[in-house]
């Protein structure tokens, strides 16, 4: 039983280390994850690594390529649209279900927003990337629903991968202002308004993506050879119309 528990803990450690690397923008879309290297890093067998990778695959974080190995996913434009739609539904629904913001919750979110300000002042984009995603996860944690937290963490990781592929500019101040408006509504006890603001915030972020741009499949080799980057664009695509989400008055 102890060995089984240890194996499960190791797999979870591998999974969460990779997800954390994505959340902090240290691991990029398309990154190859070598079973041999991960086994050496975590001092486990390749079987344990493979089991962890299979679990990450079910979470939409990695995929396996025959005879090539495991890779971090590179979400398509269609997948990007679906991820943002899922986040709108989950986050707005979560906020509408909340009834109060505890003093502890208020302090946690206020401290987080101050961290965002500090990271902006320092120009620490990597730290900001992590904080911008973590704000939404912190709200989910206030619900006490571990399932929602896990789902939102995975969706946030996929959102960051989407941003690295399709976001040409990083609008930290705009995202921070959106977070502040959501927090203000929560402090006022107006969770219906906070839900509306969360939808508006995600709409703003998604609008800043260029989903007509396709990732360069040779980017890693191109960088290794010190060749200039190449942007591969497809014909402008019409985004599918988003279903209307009922908003509270």
C-alpha positions as CSV (number, residue, x, y, z in Angstrom):
1,X,0.0,0.0,0.0
2,X,2.8,2.4,0.8
3,X,4.5,1.7,-2.5
4,X,1.2,2.3,-4.3
5,X,0.7,5.6,-2.4
6,X,4.3,6.7,-3.2
7,X,3.8,5.9,-6.9
8,X,0.6,7.9,-7.0
9,X,2.2,10.9,-5.2
10,X,5.2,10.8,-7.7
11,X,2.8,10.8,-10.7
12,X,0.9,13.8,-9.2
13,X,4.2,15.6,-8.5
14,X,5.2,15.1,-12.2
15,X,1.8,16.3,-13.4
16,X,1.6,19.4,-11.2
17,X,5.3,20.3,-11.9
18,X,4.5,20.4,-15.6
19,X,1.2,22.3,-15.1
20,X,3.0,24.8,-12.9
21,X,5.6,25.3,-15.5
22,X,2.9,26.1,-18.1
23,X,1.1,28.4,-15.7
24,X,4.3,30.4,-15.2
25,X,5.0,30.4,-19.0
26,X,8.3,28.5,-18.5
27,X,7.1,25.6,-20.6
28,X,5.9,26.6,-24.1
29,X,3.4,24.9,-26.5
30,X,5.0,22.1,-28.4
31,X,7.7,21.4,-25.9
32,X,8.9,17.8,-26.0
33,X,8.7,16.0,-22.7
34,X,11.2,13.2,-22.7
35,X,10.3,10.1,-20.7
36,X,14.0,9.3,-20.1
37,X,14.8,12.8,-18.9
38,X,11.7,13.1,-16.6
39,X,12.5,9.6,-15.2
40,X,16.0,10.8,-14.3
41,X,14.8,14.1,-12.9
42,X,12.2,12.5,-10.6
43,X,14.2,9.3,-9.9
44,X,11.4,7.1,-11.1
45,X,10.9,4.5,-13.8
46,X,9.7,5.4,-17.3
47,X,6.5,3.5,-16.6
48,X,5.7,6.0,-13.8
49,X,6.4,8.9,-16.1
50,X,4.3,7.4,-18.8
51,X,1.4,7.0,-16.4
52,X,1.7,10.6,-15.4
53,X,1.8,11.7,-19.1
54,X,-1.3,9.6,-19.8
55,X,-3.2,11.4,-17.1
56,X,-2.0,14.8,-18.4
57,X,-3.2,13.7,-21.8
58,X,-6.7,13.2,-20.4
59,X,-6.5,16.7,-19.0
60,X,-5.8,18.2,-22.4
61,X,-2.3,19.3,-21.4
62,X,-0.1,17.0,-23.5
63,X,-0.4,14.6,-26.4
64,X,1.6,11.7,-27.7
65,X,3.1,11.5,-31.2
66,X,3.8,8.0,-32.4
67,X,7.6,7.2,-32.4
68,X,8.4,10.8,-31.3
69,X,7.1,11.0,-27.7
70,X,5.1,13.4,-25.6
71,X,4.6,17.0,-26.4
72,X,2.8,19.9,-24.7
73,X,-0.3,20.7,-26.7
74,X,-0.5,23.5,-29.3
75,X,-4.2,24.4,-29.1
76,X,-5.9,25.2,-32.5
77,X,-8.0,28.3,-33.0
78,X,-11.1,26.2,-32.6
79,X,-9.8,24.8,-29.3
80,X,-8.9,28.3,-28.1
81,X,-12.5,29.4,-28.7
82,X,-13.8,26.4,-26.9
83,X,-11.5,26.9,-23.9
84,X,-12.6,30.6,-23.5
85,X,-16.2,29.6,-23.8
86,X,-15.7,26.9,-21.1
87,X,-14.1,29.5,-18.8
88,X,-16.9,32.0,-19.3
89,X,-19.5,29.4,-18.3
90,X,-17.6,28.0,-15.3
91,X,-16.3,31.3,-13.9
92,X,-19.5,33.2,-14.3
93,X,-21.5,30.4,-12.9
94,X,-19.1,30.1,-9.9
95,X,-19.4,33.8,-9.1
96,X,-23.2,33.8,-9.4
97,X,-23.3,30.9,-6.9
98,X,-21.3,32.8,-4.3
99,X,-23.1,34.5,-1.4
100,X,-20.4,36.3,0.5
101,X,-16.7,37.1,0.5
102,X,-15.1,36.3,3.9
103,X,-12.5,38.5,5.5
104,X,-9.9,35.9,4.8
105,X,-10.9,35.7,1.1
106,X,-10.9,39.5,0.9
107,X,-7.3,39.6,2.3
108,X,-6.1,36.9,-0.1
109,X,-7.5,38.6,-3.2
110,X,-6.3,42.0,-2.1
111,X,-2.8,40.7,-1.5
112,X,-2.8,39.0,-4.9
113,X,-3.8,42.2,-6.7
114,X,-0.9,44.0,-4.8
115,X,1.4,41.2,-6.2
116,X,0.2,42.0,-9.7
117,X,1.0,45.7,-9.2
118,X,4.5,44.9,-7.9
119,X,5.2,42.5,-10.9
120,X,4.0,45.2,-13.3
121,X,6.2,47.8,-11.7
122,X,9.2,45.4,-11.9
123,X,8.4,44.6,-15.6
124,X,8.4,40.9,-14.6
125,X,6.3,39.4,-17.5
126,X,6.8,35.8,-16.5
127,X,5.7,36.5,-12.9
128,X,2.8,38.5,-14.3
129,X,1.7,35.7,-16.6
130,X,1.5,33.4,-13.6
131,X,-0.3,35.9,-11.4
132,X,-2.9,36.8,-14.1
133,X,-4.0,33.2,-14.4
134,X,-3.7,32.5,-10.7
135,X,-6.2,35.2,-9.8
136,X,-9.0,33.2,-11.3
137,X,-7.8,30.0,-9.6
138,X,-7.8,31.9,-6.2
139,X,-11.5,32.8,-6.7
140,X,-12.3,29.2,-7.4
141,X,-10.4,28.2,-4.2
142,X,-12.8,30.4,-2.2
143,X,-15.6,28.2,-3.2
144,X,-14.1,25.2,-1.5
145,X,-15.0,23.0,-4.4
146,X,-11.8,21.1,-5.3
147,X,-13.3,19.8,-8.6
148,X,-13.9,23.3,-9.9
149,X,-10.4,24.3,-8.8
150,X,-8.9,21.4,-10.7
151,X,-10.9,22.1,-13.8
152,X,-10.2,25.8,-13.8
153,X,-6.4,25.2,-13.2
154,X,-6.3,23.0,-16.3
155,X,-8.3,25.5,-18.4
156,X,-6.1,28.3,-17.2
157,X,-3.0,26.4,-18.2
158,X,-4.5,25.8,-21.6
159,X,-5.3,29.5,-21.8
160,X,-1.7,30.4,-21.2
161,X,-0.6,28.1,-24.0
162,X,-3.1,29.8,-26.2
163,X,-1.8,33.2,-25.3
164,X,1.8,32.2,-26.1
165,X,0.6,31.1,-29.5
166,X,-1.9,33.7,-30.5
167,X,-1.3,36.8,-28.4
168,X,0.9,39.4,-30.0
169,X,0.8,41.9,-27.2
170,X,0.6,41.4,-23.4
171,X,-1.9,43.9,-21.9
172,X,-1.0,43.5,-18.2
173,X,-2.6,46.8,-17.1
174,X,-5.9,45.9,-18.9
175,X,-6.0,42.5,-17.3
176,X,-5.2,43.9,-13.8
177,X,-7.9,46.5,-14.1
178,X,-10.4,43.7,-15.0
179,X,-9.4,41.8,-11.9
180,X,-9.8,44.9,-9.8
181,X,-13.3,45.5,-11.1
182,X,-14.3,41.9,-10.3
183,X,-12.8,42.2,-6.8
184,X,-14.7,45.4,-6.1
185,X,-18.0,43.8,-7.1
186,X,-17.2,40.9,-4.9
187,X,-16.4,43.2,-2.0
188,X,-19.7,44.9,-2.5
189,X,-21.5,41.6,-2.4
190,X,-22.7,42.0,-5.9
191,X,-21.8,38.6,-7.3
192,X,-24.1,38.9,-10.3
193,X,-22.2,42.0,-11.3
194,X,-18.9,40.2,-10.6
195,X,-20.0,37.4,-13.0
196,X,-20.8,39.9,-15.7
197,X,-17.4,41.5,-15.3
198,X,-15.7,38.1,-15.5
199,X,-17.3,37.5,-18.8
200,X,-16.3,41.0,-20.1
201,X,-12.8,40.4,-18.9
202,X,-12.5,37.1,-20.7
203,X,-14.0,38.6,-23.8
204,X,-11.4,41.3,-23.7
205,X,-8.6,38.8,-23.4
206,X,-9.9,36.6,-26.2
207,X,-10.5,39.6,-28.5
208,X,-6.7,40.3,-28.2
209,X,-5.8,37.0,-29.7
210,X,-5.0,36.6,-33.4
211,X,-6.6,33.3,-34.1
212,X,-5.8,33.5,-37.9
213,X,-2.1,32.9,-37.1
214,X,-0.9,29.3,-37.2
215,X,2.1,28.3,-35.2
216,X,5.3,27.7,-37.1
217,X,6.0,23.9,-36.9
218,X,9.7,24.6,-37.4
219,X,10.1,27.3,-34.7
220,X,12.3,25.2,-32.4
221,X,14.7,24.2,-35.2
222,X,14.5,27.7,-36.6
223,X,15.6,29.2,-33.3
224,X,18.4,26.6,-32.9
225,X,19.8,27.6,-36.2
226,X,19.5,31.3,-35.4
227,X,17.1,31.9,-38.3
228,X,14.6,34.8,-38.2
229,X,11.1,33.8,-37.0
230,X,8.4,33.2,-39.5
231,X,4.7,33.9,-39.1
232,X,2.5,31.5,-41.0
233,X,-1.0,32.9,-41.4
234,X,-4.1,31.3,-42.7
235,X,-6.9,33.0,-44.5
236,X,-9.0,35.1,-42.1
237,X,-11.5,32.8,-40.4
238,X,-14.9,33.6,-39.1
239,X,-15.2,32.8,-35.5
240,X,-18.1,30.7,-34.5
241,X,-20.8,32.8,-32.9
242,X,-20.8,32.4,-29.1
243,X,-23.9,31.2,-27.5
244,X,-25.6,33.8,-25.3
245,X,-25.0,33.4,-21.6
246,X,-27.9,34.7,-19.5
247,X,-26.7,37.5,-17.4
248,X,-28.3,38.7,-14.2
249,X,-29.7,42.2,-14.0
